[in-house]
Amino acid sequence: MNAAPIGPVDLAPEPGRSTDQRATLVQFLDFYRSVLVRKAAGLDATQLSATLGPSRLTIGGLVKHMALVEDHWFNSVLLGNDYPEPWISVDWNTSPDWEFDTAPNDSPTELIEQFLVSVARSDAAIASVLELDAIAARQSHREPTNLGWILVHMIEEYGRHCGHADLIRESIDGATGD
């Protein structure tokens, strides 16, 4: 396992204030994706496994979780594809928090590479669906879901988890921001 920290990461620009709705949603999603990766930048494997207080959340676990969430919503729900590896081989009934539990076994490079691969698949899925109101191939919670809802949900998910990562990162080395 490579324990070398992730190098510096450029923050995606803040979303434009006069773009169309689709561009605004995609830009906010990209912004929060880059915030999460920046929270991991410069941390080694031990730091990526650090927790805060009674919580078991780690920055590494959040990065791996969001890779799974990207593949779930854009690849599986939106496009109707099977989960790609490593997700398809997981026994989720035995280990429902597998991505969090196994993140400490992954190097910083492996965590970020998996995240970037999942994001690239998501970006391709988003680009392939032309309308925000296009209904996803699979239902979510027994309801039809459209691309616009998925984008808003992902922004919310990143916002929440970037807040978690911010608190954990501050406890590690005092770094705040984004």
N, C-alpha and C positions, 0 to 999 in steps of 0.2 A: 504494500500500500504506500502510495506517495503521500507523505504528510506535508509536503510543501504548501504554503498558503497560496491562495488565488491572488493574482496580481491586481493592479488598479483597474477599475471598470468605469467607463464613461457613463454618465447618467443620460438617459434619453431626454431630449428636450421636452419642456412642458408642452402640453397639447395646445394647438392653435385655438384662438378664441373666435375665429370666424370661418371655421371649416364646416363641411356638411356633417350630419349626425354620425354617419358611418366612420368617417375619418376621425372625428372627435373621440368616439368610443375606442377605436383601434389605437389611437395615440395615447389615451389614458391607460389602456392595457399595457402598451409598450413601456410607458413611464414607470408603472408599478413593477413590471417585470425587472426593469433595470435597478429599481430601488432594492428589491430583494437580493439581487446578485451583488450589489454594492455592500449590503450588510454582511455578506460572506467574504468580500474581498479583504485580503490581508490576514485572514484567520487560518491557523493551521488546523489539523484534524482534531486535536484536543480542544481547541477553542470552539470549533464547529459543533462539538458535542456538549458544550457547557449548558447548564440549565440555570434558571433563576427561581429562587424560592422553592415552593412546593411543586411547581410545574415540571413536567418531564419534557416540555418543548425545548428543542434545540434549533439553532439556525440551520444546521445541516439537515435536520429532520424536516424543517419547513421548506427547504429547497427541494428535497426529494418528494415531499408531499405535493408541492405545486407542480412538479413534473408530472406526477400521476393525475392531478386535477386537470392540467392542460390536456393530456391524452384522453381523459374521461369525457370532458365536455365537448371538445372540438373533434376528436377523432372517432370516439365511440358514439356519443349521443348525436352530435350534429351530422356526421357522415355515415354512421351506422357500421363502422368498421369494428373488427375484433380488437381487443387490447393488444398492443405490441409488447415485446419483451422490454423490461423484465416483468411487467405487470401480469401478463397472461399465465405465467408459470406459478404465480403466488397462490397458496391456499388461503384465501381471505377468510374463510370460516374459522380456521385454526389461528390465524394471525391477522385480525382486522386492522391493526395499526402497523402492518409490516413495514411500510415506508419509513415511519418514525423509528421503529425498533431496529431496523437494519442500517440506517444512515451512518451510525458511528463506525460501521465496518467499511465504509466507502471513503476513499481519499477525497480531499477537497476537489481535485481535478475530476474525479469520477462523478461526484455530485453535480458539479457545474456542467460537465459534458452531457450528462443525462438530461439535465434541465434544458440545455440549449437544443438538444435533439428533439425533445418534446415540444418546445416552443416553435421550432422550425416546422414540425408537423402541423401544429395548430395554425401557424401563419398560412401554410398552404391550404388548410381546410377553410379558413376564413376567406381567403382569396377566391376559392372555388365556389362560394355561395354568394350570389350577386345581390340579393335583397335582404335587408334586416328582418323583414317579416317572413322570410322563408322558414318553413317548419322543418325541424330537425328530423332525421331519419328514424330516431328512436325517441320514445316518450320518456319523460323524466317525472318520477312520482305520479305515474299514470295520467299525465297531462301532456298534450302537445306543447312543445317549446320551440320558440323561434330564435334565430341568430341574435337579434337585438337583445333578448332577455339573457341569453348566454353571455354576451359581452358585458352587460351590466353586472350580472352575477359574478363574473370573473374579476371585474374591477373591485367589487365589494370584497371578494375573497382575498385578493391581493392587499387591499387596504387594511383589512383586519390582520393578516399575517405579517405584513410589513411593520405594523405597530408592535406585534409580538417581537419580531426580529430587532426592532429598534431598542426595545427595553433590554433584551438579552445582550445585544452588542454593547450598549452603554455599560452594563454590568461587567463586561469583559475588559474593555479598554477605555471607556469613557466617551467613545465616538458616538455622536448624535447627528441628526440632520436628515435631509431628504424627506 
